[in-house]
Amino acid sequence: MTYLTKKNAKFVWGPKCEDGFRKLKKLLTTAPVLAQPDVTKPFDVYCDASGRGLGCVLMQEGRLYTPRRYGGTISPGNTCHIYTDHKSLKYIFTQPELNMRQRRWLELIKDYDLEIHYHPGKANVVADALSRRAHCNVIEVRPTARVICWEMNEIEMPVEFLVELYNISIEPTLRDLIVEAQKHDPGMAHIREGIAEAKRDCFTLDNQGVLWFENRLVVPKDMELRKKILEEAHKPILAMHPGSNKMYQDLKQRFWWTRMKREIAKYVSECHVCKRVKADHLKPAGMLHPLNIPAWKWEDIHMDFVVGLPRTQKGYDSIWVIIDRFTKSAHFIPVKTSYTAATYAELYIARIVSLHGVPVTITSDRGSVFVSRFRERLRSP
């Protein structure tokens, strides 16, 4: 047939054409035919993920199919069973609290009729093999070393590689940085003097002159060095952004410095990834309740402060704003940030009560402690 497509070719049926036709007919009628999937029946998907890719196997009634889109529509009630070695995923539909990433995935999969089952990783051989790269088993010295160096840079682990033939030696440099910083820190010198005078029982010096707090390495007051320690314990792929308590429990086994727990909590609270993904484990605040409509002037008031202003000659650096909710009239009183609740109460009686009387309700964003103390001083003689 290919020959007949040529220009000026004549149709001649010879012995060759007859043999080819019979052979093609035999192959089409005797070869095994692959079973087509039935979209009305459930599918089984075996999946496995690694650091390099995702492997999936599509099956139905024990038959293996290539992962491609098949024609036809899926009838209502059709179920897809997903088998994975990630055991916690089977509880995603019943888990009471979800983080932002889990919520986004749940919004996607809630439109599908699927069930997630746990399948041990050792039994999931086919999907596990598909998620791995073929060239990982190739033994080459230089390419393997480059891949390992790249992976270590990705997880931000400060190490040095010494490659000799097929041997790779990994030496951590973080401890050397801490030991070197101890030599030039004035606070470490003060602690060494206390050890010499037997005034520092918890601190010790080893044979190399390294300072220890019990069995933990003392980190000097070097903010860049401390930041590097916190980044290694929080941001790499293997760390998975732990919370402040978990991070403190891990770091305190190896390191020590003053106000260590406070700095760890501050670092975790400023992490942008944790703010976007992790959910706040707090009770719901409930619905907003509107304020009652005031019935008479200066019975319901608002009060707030404008702070951060330049200091005047008399020492005032803030403005106390008091607004009547009924008439929207306001008083602006210059005050100092060093004033106590008693001073504010005396000032309120002299500037507001003398003109408008005692209020029934006070609304303020300064907190219940300030309002309660203010009312207590206002009621006291």
Secondary structure as UniProt FT lines:
FT   HELIX           3..5
FT   TURN            7..8
FT   HELIX           15..30
FT   TURN            39..40
FT   STRAND          43..49
FT   STRAND          54..60
FT   TURN            61..62
FT   STRAND          63..65
FT   TURN            76..77
FT   STRAND          80..84
FT   HELIX           87..91
FT   TURN            92..94
FT   HELIX           100..109
FT   TURN            110..111
FT   STRAND          114..118
FT   TURN            121..123
FT   HELIX           125..130
FT   HELIX           134..137
FT   HELIX           141..154
FT   TURN            155..156
FT   STRAND          159..164
FT   TURN            165..166
FT   STRAND          167..172
FT   HELIX           174..183
FT   HELIX           186..196
FT   TURN            197..198
FT   STRAND          203..205
FT   TURN            207..208
FT   STRAND          211..213
FT   TURN            214..215
FT   STRAND          216..218
FT   HELIX           223..234
FT   TURN            237..239
FT   HELIX           244..251
FT   TURN            252..254
FT   STRAND          255..256
FT   TURN            258..259
FT   HELIX           260..269
FT   HELIX           272..277
FT   TURN            297..298
FT   STRAND          300..306
FT   TURN            313..314
FT   STRAND          318..324
FT   TURN            325..327
FT   STRAND          330..335
FT   TURN            337..338
FT   HELIX           341..348
FT   HELIX           349..353
FT   HELIX           354..356
FT   STRAND          361..364
FT   HELIX           368..379
//
